[in-house]
Amino acid sequence: MKCPFCGQLESKVVDSRPAEEGASIRRRRECLECHKRFTTYETVESLPLVVIKKDGSRQSFDRAKLFNGMMRACEKRPVSFDTLERIAEEIEQELQNSLERETSTERIGELVMDRLKDVDEVAYVRFASVYRQFKDLNTFMAELNKLLKNK
């Protein structure tokens, strides 16, 4: 780490402690040349995740949008806020771990439906009806029959 006082590249860590609720590490360093102390912060580098929408446009991944979509599907259903938070976090983590910097709304929708199916079938059908844009009662019934068949 370069000393802000003399520009020397060599320093030693005198003290380390968590900062920002564990999101980073605060380090006190001492320059080996001028012996002055300075503070550095170490944080995890997170690369932005870009979502490719159906019309081809791109925008940054927004966990709040994901969560709000699930909230609408689970309205008046016995699904806890904590469960939806956990699902949103799992999906975001899975997308980050994939190491792909771009993902499609289709993939995100499928991940949501996979998890909602296990949590609440009514919420799953609600989400699927909006996500898959059911055109009529027949497509809606086809999805319900598929759900019943898998039971």
N, C-alpha and C positions, 0 to 999 in steps of 0.2 A: 504494500500500500504506500503510495507516494506521500511524503510528509508535506503538509500544506505550508510549513514554515521555511524549510530549506530545500525541498524537492528530492531529498534522498528517498530511494525506493525501499530501503530496508527498515523495518520497524518490528517491534515485538508487542504481543498482546499482553496487557497488564491485567485486564478484567473483562469478563464476558457475562452478559445477563440478558434474559428475554426482554423484549420491548413490544409495545403495541399488542398486548394480550397474546404473546407468543407468535405473532405474525412476522417478527423480525428479531434479530439479535443485535444488541448494542455492545460495541467493543471499545474499550479504552486502550489506546496504543501509545507506545513511546518510541520516538525516532531514535535509531541507534547512532545517528550522527550528531544531532543537536540536543538530544535528550528532552525535547519538548513533548508534551502529551497532546493527543487529539482523539476525537471520537469518530467512529465509523459505524454504519448500520449495514447489516447484511439481510437481504430479503430474498424470498423465492421469486425467481423470474417466471411470470406467467404470460404466455403468449396469448394474444387475443384470438378468440374463436369466432369465425365468420360464418354466418348462416346464409345459404343460398335459397332464396325464396322461389316459389313456383313460377313467377314471372321472370326469373333470371337475375333479379336484383340481389345485392348483397348488403347485409347489415350485421352489426356486432351482435353476438349472442347476448340475450337478456334473460337472466334467470327469472326476473319478475314477470315477464310475459308468459313464460312456461308455467310458473306457479299460478298466475291469474287464470290461465286456460283450464288448468286442473280444478281450480276453485269453482269456476262456473259449472263444470261438469259434475262436481260433487255437491252443488247447492242443494240444501235440504236432505242430504244423505248423511248417514252415520260414519263419516270419514273425518278423522281428527286433523287439525291444523298441523300437528307434529308429523303425522303420516305423510301429508303432502309436502312438507318441508324436506323430509327424508328422501322422498321420491325425487324431488327437484335436485337435491344435492347428489343423489346417486347418478342421475342422468347427466348432470353437468360434469361429474367426476369421470364418468365413462367416456364422455366426449373429449375431455382434456387428456385422458390416458390413451386415447386412440392415436395421438400424435399427428392427426390430420388437422390442419388449421382451418379447413372449410368442411362444413357438413350441410346436408340438405334439410329442409323443413320436413320432408318425407321421413327421413331417418329419425328425427326428433319425435315426430308424431307416432311412429311405430314403437319407439322406446316408451313413450307415455302410455300408449294403449296396452303394451305388454304388462306394465306395472299396474295400471288401473284394473285390468281384467282380474288380477289376483286380489285386489283390495275391495272393489265394489263393481259388480257387473252392470248395474244401472248407470253408474258414472262412466264406465267403459263405453256403453252403447251411446250415451249422450256425447261423449268426446268423439267417438267414431263417426257419429252422424254429422257432426260439424266438420271434422277433419277430412272425412272421405266424401263429403258433400253429397249425401244421399239425395237422389233426385225425386224418388217417389216411394210409396209404401212397399213396393216389391223389393227394392234394394235394402230397405230397412229390415224387412222380414228375413231376407236372405242372411243378413248379418246376425240376426237373432237366432235363426235356425243353426247357423254355424257355431254359435256360442253354446246352444243346447246340445248339439251333436258332440262337442268336445267335453261335455260333463261326464 
